[in-house]
Amino acid sequence: MSTRAEWLSALAAFESAARHQNFAHAGEELHLTASAVSHHVRKLESRLGLPLFQRHARGVSLTAAGRQLADAASSSLADLEDVLRGLKASSGDDDLVRIATLHSFVTAWLMPRLPRFAEAHPQVRLSIETGFAIARFDDSGPDLAIRHGPGQWPGTHATRLLGEQLFPVASPTMPGVEAVATARDVARLPLVSDNARQGWPDWFRAARVLGITPDERYRFTDSTGALEAAATGLGAVLAREHIVARYLASGRLVRLPGPSVTSRWSYYVVEPTHRRLRPAARAFADWVIAEARAEAD
């Protein structure tokens, strides 16, 4: 027997009756009468030439053949429902790009450039999710990520965006900042830190300031929080050049004496290797890479 479209309704009625072991309850689920469900079941039984239910005074129960067909029908209909649900969820979302990245990168570097992307790709919508966790590129995960790190993550392909220099900055109104003339003077200030792998100890070693215990008085998980703390005058912060640029441009922070240290980590566009990016996601990835390269030139 070939499964044709005209038998799908009969199979659906049978599957529901098999689950409920009751034609009336199946009818309630399918918005049919009990007699309509019974009619669908009898149509299947006639087509197969064997009974699917044993009918008795207390109701119905599956025969061995009925159990076999019920298992197959239940599995097949569940698969169809999953596909239909996925198609419904994805319909109209071909132009939605989900991006996982860091809050500091979004606010300091990406946000000021997004109007150019919107002008070039007005049909593309962006959903930007910020956090520190490494993106999981499963069916419910993002299309791509922009991450700060070593550039190697299992199951992904990473394209380098930006390298960075680290250097100290502080508010021009912070008490004592006017007396800072050397890198060693920076060590006398209250210091603000974030959770970056390279921090004040690395910078003081590069500046050849030895034998001191830095007063790391405030620590934030995110670079933006650390920069905002420094901008209010709480202390000096070791800043990443691309994240601090807007603070320097506005004068809320000023650079302090001492060397720049090259970051061991860079920013990367990260995409999964097990699937190709959809055209909208590919357009965003290519655009952000071009923006970074234009800045480097």
N, C-alpha and C positions, 0 to 999 in steps of 0.2 A: 504494500500500500504506500503510495507516495503521499507526502504531507503537502496538501494543497491549501490555498488560502481559505477555501470554504470549510475546511476542517479545523481551522485554528480556534474558532469560537467553541466548537464541540470539545476540543482538547482543553481549552481554558475552563469550561464548565466541569469537565471530568476531573481536572486537577484540583479545583476548589472542593468538589464533592468528596474527593479522596482525602483531602486534608481534614475536612470537617466530619467525614463519615456521616454526612447528613445533607440531603438535597435542599431542605428549607434554609439551612444556614449558608450553604453555598449560594442559594438564590439571593439572600440578603446581601452577601458580599458583592455579587455581580449585578445587583439590581434587576434580578429576574425572578419569576415565580418558580416555586419548587417543581411544578409540572414542566416548565421550560428547561430546567436543568435535567430533569429525568428524560425529556425528549432528546437532548443533546447526547446524553449517555447511551440511550438506546440506539441512536444513530451510529455511534462508534461501535457498539456491540454487534450491530447488524453488519457493519462494514467488515469487522474482524471475524465474525462468525463464532464468537465465544463470549461468555459472560465476563464482565469486569467487576460486578458487584454481586454479592449474595443478598437477596432481599428477604427480610423476615419481619416479624411483627414489631420488634423493637427498633428497626431502622435498617441500615445496610452495612455491609462490611466487604472489604476488597477480597477478590479471589487472588490466586497466585499470579495469574496473568494481569489482573488489575493492579497488583502491587508493582509488578515490573513496569507497566506503562506509567503508573503514577510517579515512580522514581525518575523515569526518563523525562516525563512532561514537566515535573517540578524543576529539574535541573535546567532544561532547555528554556522554560519560561523565565527562570531567574536570570539566565544569561541574556535573554532578550531585554529584560527590564534594565539590567545593568548597562547594556549598550544604549538603549533609548534614553536612560537617565544621563549618561555621559554625553550623548549628542545634544540633549536639551541644555545641559549645563554649559557646553562649549559653543552653542549656537550664538552668533553675534559677538563672540569673544575673540575672533581671529585677530583683531586689532588691539587687544589688550595685552600688555607686556608686564609681567610681574618681575620685579627686580629686588633682590635682597642685598643690602649694603649696610654701611655704618652711618650712624646719625651725623657724625662730624663731617664725613665726606659729602653727604647730601647737602647740609647747610652751608658748608664753606666753599665747596668746589662745584658740585653738580647743579644746585639750584640756580645760581646766577646764569648758567648756560642753557637751562632748559627752554627758555623762550626761543632760542635758535632752533632747537629740535622741533618744537611745536610748529614753528613757521615752515620748516622743511618737510614735516610729516604730520599734517593737521589731522589725519584720520586715525593716528595711533594714540591710544590711551595708556597711561602708565599707572601701575600700582607699585609704590615704593615701600618696602618693608625694611625697617632698620632693626639691627640687633647684632650681637657678637657671635651667635652660633653659626657654625658652618652650614651653608645651605644644603638641604636634602632635595635632590632633584628627582623626587618621585612624582606621581601623577598629580598630587595636590600641592606640590612645591613650586618655587619660582621658575621662571624661564632661564634666568641667568643671575649672576651675582657680581658685585664689585667688592673685592676683598683686599685687605692689607695683610701681607704675609710673605712667605718664601717663594710662592709661585708654583707650588706642587701640592695638589690635593688629589687623593685617590679617585679615579673615575671621572676626572674632569680634564678639560683643556683650558689653560690659562694664558692670556695675552697681556703682556706688561703694559700698563698705562703710564705710571708716573713713579719716578724715584724721588727721594726726598733728602733734604738737609735738615739737621736739628740744630737749634740755637736758642739761647735764653732770651726771654722778653719779660717785660713788666709794665705796669701802668706808670705813666710819667708822673702821676701824683702820689705814688706810693712813698710813704716816709722812708728816707734814707737812700732812695734811688739816685738822687743827685750826686751822692758821694761815691757811686760805683764807677771806678775808672779802670779796673782790671778784672780778669776772670776770678782771681782770689777774692775780690770784693763781693762777687756774686754769692760766694759761699757764706757770707755773713748775713744774707737776707733770709727771711722766711721763704720756704720753697713750696711750690705746688706741684703735685705729680699726677700722672694718670697711670693706667695699667699697661702702657706700652712696654715691649720687651727691652728697649733701650731707654735708660733714664738718666737721672742726675749723676750717678757714679760713673757711667760711661763718659759723660761729657766732661766731668772734672778730670778723669784720667787723660782724655784727649787734650785738655787745656793745661796738663801738667800741674794741676793743683792737687798736691798730695798731702797726706797727714791731717785731713780735716774730716769732720763728721757733719755732713749736710743736714740742715734742719728741715727735713721734709714734713712740713706741718699739716698739709692738707693733701688728701688723695681722692681722686675721682676715677670712676670706671671709664668715663668717656672724655676725649680730648676737648670737646666743646665745654663741658662743665669746668675743666681745669682752666681753660682760657678765660671763661667768664669770671672765675674766681680771681685770676690774676688781674683782669680788667677792673675789678672792683677795688684792687689794692691789697688783696690778702697776701700776695707774695709773688715771686718770680716763677715762671714756668718754662720748662724746656719744650719749645714749640716745633711742630712740623711745618715746613715752609708753605705748603699748599693750604693747610688748614688755618694758619695764622694770617695769611695775606690780607684778608679784609680788615682784620683788627689793626694791622700796621697802616693800611691805607687810610683808615678813619682816624688814626692817632690815638685810639684807645689803648694800644700797647706800643712800646718802643723796643727796639733791639738793644740788648746789653752787650758790653765788651766780652770778647772771647771768640773762639773758633766755631766754625760750622762743622758738624760731624755727619758724615754720610750714613743714612739709615741702612741697616742690613736688610730691611724689608721694603717692598714696593707695593703700589696699588696694581691690581690685576682685574681684568674682566674674566670671569670664570663661567664656563658653560659645560654642560654634561657631555660625555662622549657617547652615551648610549642612545641619544636621539639628536636629530638636527634641530636647530632653532627654527621656529616658524618665521615667515618673512618679516613680520613686524618686529620680532625680537632681534632678528639678524640686522634689521635697519638700525635699531637702537645701539646694538653692540658696535656696528661699523661706525656709527656717528660718534659715540663716546671715545672710541679709539682715535678717530680723526681729530677730535677736539684736543685730546691729550698730545698728539703728535704736533699739532699746530702750535701749541703752547711751548713745546720743547724746541721748535725751530727758531 
